[in-house]
Amino acid sequence: MKQKTMARCDRQFNEIIKPCKVLAIMNLYSVSENFYLGVHLNNHLNMKYVFTTIVTILLFATCSSEVAKPSNPPLPESIEQLKALLANEPNDVTKLSIYYALYKAYNNASDIKAAYDYLALQRQLAIKIGDNLTAGKSCYNMGLIKKGELDYIKAIELYLEAIGHLEKIKDTPRIAVVLDNIGSVFVETGNYEYAKKFYQRTASIHNTTEDAENQLIANLNLGICHFAMSKPNYDSAKLYFESALSLTDALTDRKPYYLNRIYNQIGSMYYRAKHYPEAVDHYLKSLRCTGATHGEQQAIGYANIGEVYMEQGLYEEAGKWLNKAMTLSNEMEGSQRIAGLLNIFGRLYQQQGDHKKGVQYLEQAIEAADKDVINEHLQESLRLIRQSYTALRKADMPVSIEQYENILLLDARQDLLEEELVDKTNYKALQAALGLSVELDYEKKQKKAETLLNSLYSYTVITLFTLVIAAGVILFIAGRKIYRIRQVLKW
């Protein structure tokens, strides 16, 4: 995975506000429950990856659609009845409620496109009649859909529009929710430093309230950002985690849930700091906060512990824990979760020198990964498989030109997606939303320069491959060129 810039950032996510309640994620596209708090760490620092990727898929959503729900009269639940009611409804305010009910009905039916379309109609009408609250809520829910689809550019655009509507009515609590979700976008795209700016802003808002749950989430997010950055600040991360732990005393039924998350992240912090006994200790604490029905959390804990043992060279013990994680993960939906675990298995065999078996796991991970979005799982798979291909070639074990070319094409695609995110994100609007006095243009230029350079490298390699094939010089000469290029790219 490539190191990222943009003031140098990293990733995670969440959201908050009364009357929002924290809910377990049920579906990646379940818009009303679609926020995560996962960590992605820089792999060039040999950071833990599988668990952080699993966390990104599973950790927690913090705002239900209650936040974005208009005050509705009782309405039918049937889509057909709602459409009939809408066709004969003259009152614009009632239409807003029907649009929301149709959005909710289609969302529950997993017809995300139709759900999004009705939110767009609700937004259009709300703007027309000057209902800034409903317009803001519509944009927010539309942003959730786009974020669930990993369309980060459109998600940010909609979140910023939501803030614009909510600012007109000075709805600071809901603005905090939107800012938090913008932070989650930067977390999910590996930009922890920038995400931290948004979490600090939301924390400052929630610290003025007596809502322990939202304060806890803010502290947890900030703790993650501080240890997951390219230059981690472990002391600050510890303080935020300790504050989050103290806030669990004010919780009741959700207390075990949050304790699991906090201990899990503390374990990841110690893992990154290479304090392995402390990491295992906190992962075990997190497992003790889960029940037999919490397979997702258990899989995360097992995978984390397995990775710690792997880093210590205790491969047999690592395999036991990782196999337990895979068994649980296979019982749940989520190709990205599986891809993260497959990456760890690939590393497990790499470290033991069995690159052939490692490649088998990594190729499965690449096959399972979503290749049309910025995908840290996929980037990690590509980085690892290049290492194994190099080792296999040095051991005189053939790797076809097609295998190399496929990896380079996927890598180039990831660079283009990152460049697009930088180019199309409205940094001026983000700056205004944060109330920042700093200028962000330089950060944007840095990020753009880096992604352009990565793209140039990848395209150069692909061009060289094309020339080799055209010249009819098969594997031997191609292997020599790949070797020289890898030296330049420091693979």
JOSULHU-V9464 format. One record per residue. N is the residue number from 1. RES is the residue in one letter. SS is DSSP state (@ for helix, = for strand, . for the rest). NEAR is the number of other ideal C-beta (glycine too) atoms within 8 Angstrom. D_FIRST is the distance of its C-alpha to the first C-alpha in Angstrom with 1 decimal. Layout:
# JOSULHU-V9464
N,RES,SS,NEAR,D_FIRST ; N,RES,SS,NEAR,D_FIRST
This chain:
# JOSULHU-V9464
1,M,.,12,0.0 ; 2,K,.,8,3.8 ; 3,Q,.,7,6.6 ; 4,K,.,13,9.0 ; 5,T,.,10,12.8 ; 6,M,.,13,15.8 ; 7,A,.,9,17.7 ; 8,R,.,10,14.4 ; 9,C,.,16,13.7 ; 10,D,.,19,12.3 ; 11,R,=,18,13.4 ; 12,Q,.,19,16.4 ; 13,F,.,18,19.6 ; 14,N,.,15,23.4 ; 15,E,.,14,26.9 ; 16,I,.,16,30.5 ; 17,I,.,12,34.2 ; 18,K,.,6,37.6 ; 19,P,.,6,38.7 ; 20,C,.,13,35.1 ; 21,K,.,6,34.5 ; 22,V,.,10,31.3 ; 23,L,=,10,30.8 ; 24,A,.,7,28.7 ; 25,I,.,15,26.4 ; 26,M,.,6,28.3 ; 27,N,.,8,26.5 ; 28,L,.,8,23.3 ; 29,Y,.,10,25.7 ; 30,S,.,11,28.5 ; 31,V,@,13,28.6 ; 32,S,@,12,30.8 ; 33,E,@,13,28.6 ; 34,N,.,15,25.1 ; 35,F,.,15,23.3 ; 36,Y,.,17,20.8 ; 37,L,.,17,19.8 ; 38,G,.,17,16.5 ; 39,V,.,13,14.0 ; 40,H,=,16,10.2 ; 41,L,.,13,9.4 ; 42,N,.,9,7.1 ; 43,N,@,10,6.2 ; 44,H,@,6,7.4 ; 45,L,@,8,10.5 ; 46,N,.,5,10.7 ; 47,M,.,10,11.0 ; 48,K,.,12,12.2 ; 49,Y,.,17,10.2 ; 50,V,@,14,12.9 ; 51,F,@,14,15.4 ; 52,T,@,16,13.5 ; 53,T,@,18,12.7 ; 54,I,@,17,16.3 ; 55,V,@,14,17.5 ; 56,T,@,16,16.0 ; 57,I,@,14,18.1 ; 58,L,@,14,21.1 ; 59,L,.,11,21.8 ; 60,F,.,14,24.4 ; 61,A,=,13,26.0 ; 62,T,.,14,28.4 ; 63,C,.,11,30.5 ; 64,S,.,10,32.7 ; 65,S,@,10,34.2 ; 66,E,@,9,37.3 ; 67,V,@,13,35.9 ; 68,A,@,9,36.0 ; 69,K,.,9,39.2 ; 70,P,.,8,42.4 ; 71,S,.,4,45.7 ; 72,N,.,9,46.9 ; 73,P,.,5,50.4 ; 74,P,.,3,50.4 ; 75,L,.,10,49.1 ; 76,P,.,7,49.0 ; 77,E,.,7,45.8 ; 78,S,.,7,46.5 ; 79,I,@,9,44.6 ; 80,E,@,6,47.8 ; 81,Q,@,9,49.9 ; 82,L,@,15,47.5 ; 83,K,@,9,47.6 ; 84,A,@,8,51.3 ; 85,L,@,11,51.6 ; 86,L,@,11,49.4 ; 87,A,@,6,51.6 ; 88,N,.,6,54.7 ; 89,E,.,9,53.4 ; 90,P,.,3,54.8 ; 91,N,.,6,53.4 ; 92,D,@,8,50.1 ; 93,V,@,8,49.2 ; 94,T,@,9,49.7 ; 95,K,@,11,47.6 ; 96,L,@,14,44.7 ; 97,S,@,13,45.1 ; 98,I,@,13,45.4 ; 99,Y,@,14,42.2 ; 100,Y,@,14,40.4 ; 101,A,@,13,42.0 ; 102,L,@,15,41.0 ; 103,Y,@,14,37.4 ; 104,K,@,11,37.5 ; 105,A,@,12,39.3 ; 106,Y,@,13,36.9 ; 107,N,@,13,33.9 ; 108,N,@,6,35.5 ; 109,A,.,7,36.1 ; 110,S,.,7,32.4 ; 111,D,.,8,33.5 ; 112,I,@,13,30.8 ; 113,K,@,6,31.9 ; 114,A,@,9,35.5 ; 115,A,@,15,34.6 ; 116,Y,@,11,32.7 ; 117,D,@,8,35.7 ; 118,Y,@,13,38.1 ; 119,L,@,15,36.2 ; 120,A,@,10,36.2 ; 121,L,@,9,40.0 ; 122,Q,@,14,40.4 ; 123,R,@,13,38.6 ; 124,Q,@,8,40.7 ; 125,L,@,12,43.9 ; 126,A,@,13,43.0 ; 127,I,@,10,42.5 ; 128,K,@,7,45.7 ; 129,I,@,8,47.8 ; 130,G,.,5,46.1 ; 131,D,.,10,44.6 ; 132,N,@,11,41.6 ; 133,L,@,10,40.7 ; 134,T,@,12,40.4 ; 135,A,@,13,38.6 ; 136,G,@,17,36.0 ; 137,K,@,14,35.7 ; 138,S,@,15,35.3 ; 139,C,@,14,32.5 ; 140,Y,@,17,30.8 ; 141,N,@,14,31.0 ; 142,M,@,13,30.0 ; 143,G,@,16,26.8 ; 144,L,@,14,26.2 ; 145,I,@,15,26.5 ; 146,K,@,12,24.1 ; 147,K,@,15,21.5 ; 148,G,@,12,22.1 ; 149,E,.,8,21.5 ; 150,L,.,9,18.2 ; 151,D,.,9,20.1 ; 152,Y,@,13,19.0 ; 153,I,@,10,20.9 ; 154,K,@,9,24.1 ; 155,A,@,14,23.7 ; 156,I,@,14,23.6 ; 157,E,@,9,26.5 ; 158,L,@,13,28.5 ; 159,Y,@,15,27.8 ; 160,L,@,13,29.1 ; 161,E,@,9,32.1 ; 162,A,@,16,32.8 ; 163,I,@,13,32.8 ; 164,G,@,9,35.3 ; 165,H,@,14,37.6 ; 166,L,@,14,37.5 ; 167,E,@,9,38.1 ; 168,K,@,7,41.4 ; 169,I,.,9,42.6 ; 170,K,.,5,41.0 ; 171,D,.,10,39.3 ; 172,T,@,7,37.1 ; 173,P,@,10,36.1 ; 174,R,@,13,34.6 ; 175,I,@,12,33.0 ; 176,A,@,14,31.2 ; 177,V,@,16,29.9 ; 178,V,@,15,28.6 ; 179,L,@,14,27.0 ; 180,D,@,17,25.3 ; 181,N,@,18,23.9 ; 182,I,@,14,22.6 ; 183,G,@,18,20.8 ; 184,S,@,17,19.3 ; 185,V,@,15,17.9 ; 186,F,@,14,16.0 ; 187,V,@,20,14.9 ; 188,E,@,16,13.6 ; 189,T,.,12,11.7 ; 190,G,.,13,10.1 ; 191,N,.,13,13.1 ; 192,Y,@,16,14.9 ; 193,E,@,14,17.2 ; 194,Y,@,12,18.5 ; 195,A,@,20,18.9 ; 196,K,@,14,20.9 ; 197,K,@,11,23.5 ; 198,F,@,14,24.3 ; 199,Y,@,14,24.5 ; 200,Q,@,9,26.8 ; 201,R,@,12,29.0 ; 202,T,@,15,29.3 ; 203,A,@,13,30.1 ; 204,S,@,8,32.8 ; 205,I,@,12,34.4 ; 206,H,@,13,34.3 ; 207,N,.,8,35.6 ; 208,T,.,5,38.8 ; 209,T,.,9,39.4 ; 210,E,.,3,40.3 ; 211,D,.,9,37.7 ; 212,A,@,9,36.2 ; 213,E,@,11,33.7 ; 214,N,@,13,32.1 ; 215,Q,@,14,32.2 ; 216,L,@,13,30.5 ; 217,I,@,14,27.6 ; 218,A,@,15,27.3 ; 219,N,@,14,27.3 ; 220,L,@,17,24.8 ; 221,N,@,18,22.3 ; 222,L,@,14,22.9 ; 223,G,@,17,22.5 ; 224,I,@,15,19.1 ; 225,C,@,16,18.0 ; 226,H,@,14,19.6 ; 227,F,@,14,17.9 ; 228,A,@,15,14.4 ; 229,M,.,14,14.3 ; 230,S,.,9,12.8 ; 231,K,.,5,16.5 ; 232,P,.,12,17.7 ; 233,N,.,9,21.4 ; 234,Y,@,10,22.5 ; 235,D,@,6,26.1 ; 236,S,@,10,25.7 ; 237,A,@,14,23.5 ; 238,K,@,10,26.3 ; 239,L,@,9,28.9 ; 240,Y,@,13,27.4 ; 241,F,@,15,27.0 ; 242,E,@,8,30.6 ; 243,S,@,10,31.8 ; 244,A,@,14,30.2 ; 245,L,@,9,31.8 ; 246,S,@,7,35.2 ; 247,L,@,13,35.0 ; 248,T,@,12,34.9 ; 249,D,@,5,38.6 ; 250,A,@,5,39.5 ; 251,L,.,12,38.0 ; 252,T,.,4,39.8 ; 253,D,.,4,38.5 ; 254,R,.,9,34.9 ; 255,K,@,9,34.8 ; 256,P,@,9,33.4 ; 257,Y,@,11,30.6 ; 258,Y,@,13,29.5 ; 259,L,@,13,30.1 ; 260,N,@,14,27.7 ; 261,R,@,13,25.0 ; 262,I,@,13,25.7 ; 263,Y,@,13,26.0 ; 264,N,@,17,22.8 ; 265,Q,@,13,21.0 ; 266,I,@,10,23.1 ; 267,G,@,17,22.0 ; 268,S,@,16,18.3 ; 269,M,@,15,19.3 ; 270,Y,@,12,21.2 ; 271,Y,@,16,18.5 ; 272,R,@,13,16.2 ; 273,A,.,9,19.3 ; 274,K,.,6,19.9 ; 275,H,.,8,23.2 ; 276,Y,@,11,23.1 ; 277,P,@,6,26.7 ; 278,E,@,9,26.4 ; 279,A,@,14,23.2 ; 280,V,@,12,25.1 ; 281,D,@,9,28.2 ; 282,H,@,13,26.6 ; 283,Y,@,15,24.9 ; 284,L,@,10,28.3 ; 285,K,@,11,29.9 ; 286,S,@,17,27.6 ; 287,L,@,12,28.8 ; 288,R,@,6,32.4 ; 289,C,.,11,32.0 ; 290,T,.,11,31.3 ; 291,G,.,5,34.0 ; 292,A,.,3,34.3 ; 293,T,.,4,33.6 ; 294,H,.,9,30.2 ; 295,G,@,9,28.1 ; 296,E,@,10,24.9 ; 297,Q,@,14,25.1 ; 298,Q,@,11,26.2 ; 299,A,@,15,23.3 ; 300,I,@,15,21.0 ; 301,G,@,14,23.1 ; 302,Y,@,14,23.4 ; 303,A,@,17,19.7 ; 304,N,@,17,19.2 ; 305,I,@,12,22.1 ; 306,G,@,17,21.1 ; 307,E,@,16,17.8 ; 308,V,@,15,19.8 ; 309,Y,@,13,22.2 ; 310,M,@,15,19.6 ; 311,E,@,10,18.4 ; 312,Q,.,7,22.1 ; 313,G,.,6,22.6 ; 314,L,.,8,24.8 ; 315,Y,@,11,23.6 ; 316,E,@,6,26.6 ; 317,E,@,9,26.6 ; 318,A,@,14,22.9 ; 319,G,@,10,23.6 ; 320,K,@,9,26.5 ; 321,W,@,13,24.6 ; 322,L,@,17,21.7 ; 323,N,@,8,24.4 ; 324,K,@,11,26.1 ; 325,A,@,15,23.0 ; 326,M,@,11,22.6 ; 327,T,@,8,26.4 ; 328,L,@,13,26.3 ; 329,S,@,13,23.3 ; 330,N,@,7,25.0 ; 331,E,.,6,27.9 ; 332,M,.,10,26.0 ; 333,E,.,2,24.6 ; 334,G,.,10,20.9 ; 335,S,@,8,18.8 ; 336,Q,@,14,15.5 ; 337,R,@,14,16.9 ; 338,I,@,13,17.6 ; 339,A,@,16,14.2 ; 340,G,@,18,12.8 ; 341,L,@,15,15.7 ; 342,L,@,14,15.3 ; 343,N,@,18,11.9 ; 344,I,@,15,13.8 ; 345,F,@,12,16.7 ; 346,G,@,17,14.7 ; 347,R,@,12,13.7 ; 348,L,@,14,17.3 ; 349,Y,@,12,18.7 ; 350,Q,@,14,16.5 ; 351,Q,@,9,17.7 ; 352,Q,.,7,21.2 ; 353,G,.,5,21.0 ; 354,D,.,8,21.4 ; 355,H,@,13,18.7 ; 356,K,@,8,20.8 ; 357,K,@,8,20.8 ; 358,G,@,16,17.1 ; 359,V,@,13,16.6 ; 360,Q,@,8,19.0 ; 361,Y,@,13,17.1 ; 362,L,@,15,13.7 ; 363,E,@,9,15.7 ; 364,Q,@,9,17.3 ; 365,A,@,17,14.1 ; 366,I,@,13,13.2 ; 367,E,@,6,16.9 ; 368,A,@,10,16.9 ; 369,A,.,13,14.1 ; 370,D,.,9,15.2 ; 371,K,.,8,14.1 ; 372,D,.,4,16.1 ; 373,V,.,8,14.2 ; 374,I,.,11,11.0 ; 375,N,.,11,9.5 ; 376,E,@,13,6.7 ; 377,H,@,13,8.4 ; 378,L,@,15,8.2 ; 379,Q,@,12,4.7 ; 380,E,@,13,4.7 ; 381,S,@,16,8.0 ; 382,L,@,13,7.5 ; 383,R,@,10,5.8 ; 384,L,@,14,8.7 ; 385,I,@,14,11.2 ; 386,R,@,11,11.2 ; 387,Q,@,10,12.1 ; 388,S,@,14,14.8 ; 389,Y,@,13,16.1 ; 390,T,@,11,16.6 ; 391,A,@,10,18.4 ; 392,L,@,13,20.5 ; 393,R,@,13,21.6 ; 394,K,@,6,22.6 ; 395,A,.,7,24.6 ; 396,D,.,4,26.3 ; 397,M,.,8,25.0 ; 398,P,.,6,24.6 ; 399,V,.,9,21.5 ; 400,S,.,7,22.6 ; 401,I,@,11,21.8 ; 402,E,@,6,21.2 ; 403,Q,@,9,18.4 ; 404,Y,@,13,16.6 ; 405,E,@,10,17.5 ; 406,N,@,8,16.3 ; 407,I,@,12,12.7 ; 408,L,@,12,13.0 ; 409,L,@,10,14.7 ; 410,L,@,12,12.2 ; 411,D,@,12,9.5 ; 412,A,@,12,12.3 ; 413,R,@,9,13.2 ; 414,Q,@,14,10.0 ; 415,D,@,13,10.7 ; 416,L,@,10,14.3 ; 417,L,@,11,13.9 ; 418,E,@,14,12.2 ; 419,E,@,12,15.1 ; 420,E,@,9,17.6 ; 421,L,@,12,16.8 ; 422,V,@,12,17.5 ; 423,D,@,7,20.5 ; 424,K,@,7,22.2 ; 425,T,.,10,21.8 ; 426,N,.,9,25.1 ; 427,Y,@,10,24.4 ; 428,K,@,7,28.1 ; 429,A,@,8,28.9 ; 430,L,@,13,26.2 ; 431,Q,@,11,27.7 ; 432,A,@,7,31.1 ; 433,A,@,10,30.1 ; 434,L,@,10,28.9 ; 435,G,.,6,31.9 ; 436,L,.,7,29.9 ; 437,S,.,3,31.7 ; 438,V,.,5,28.7 ; 439,E,.,5,27.7 ; 440,L,.,12,24.3 ; 441,D,@,7,24.6 ; 442,Y,@,7,23.1 ; 443,E,@,12,20.0 ; 444,K,@,12,19.7 ; 445,K,@,8,20.4 ; 446,Q,@,11,17.7 ; 447,K,@,13,15.0 ; 448,K,@,11,16.7 ; 449,A,@,8,17.0 ; 450,E,@,11,13.3 ; 451,T,@,13,12.4 ; 452,L,@,9,15.5 ; 453,L,@,8,14.7 ; 454,N,@,12,11.4 ; 455,S,@,12,13.7 ; 456,L,@,8,16.4 ; 457,Y,@,10,14.6 ; 458,S,@,13,13.7 ; 459,Y,@,9,17.3 ; 460,T,@,9,18.8 ; 461,V,@,12,17.6 ; 462,I,@,12,18.8 ; 463,T,@,8,22.1 ; 464,L,@,10,22.6 ; 465,F,@,14,22.2 ; 466,T,@,8,24.8 ; 467,L,@,8,27.1 ; 468,V,@,12,27.0 ; 469,I,@,9,27.8 ; 470,A,@,6,30.5 ; 471,A,.,7,32.0 ; 472,G,.,5,32.3 ; 473,V,.,7,30.7 ; 474,I,.,7,29.0 ; 475,L,@,8,26.6 ; 476,F,@,7,27.9 ; 477,I,@,10,27.4 ; 478,A,@,14,24.2 ; 479,G,@,10,22.8 ; 480,R,@,8,24.1 ; 481,K,@,11,22.4 ; 482,I,@,11,19.0 ; 483,Y,@,10,19.5 ; 484,R,@,8,20.5 ; 485,I,@,11,17.7 ; 486,R,@,11,15.1 ; 487,Q,@,7,17.1 ; 488,V,@,7,16.8 ; 489,L,@,8,13.0 ; 490,K,.,5,12.8 ; 491,W,.,6,11.0
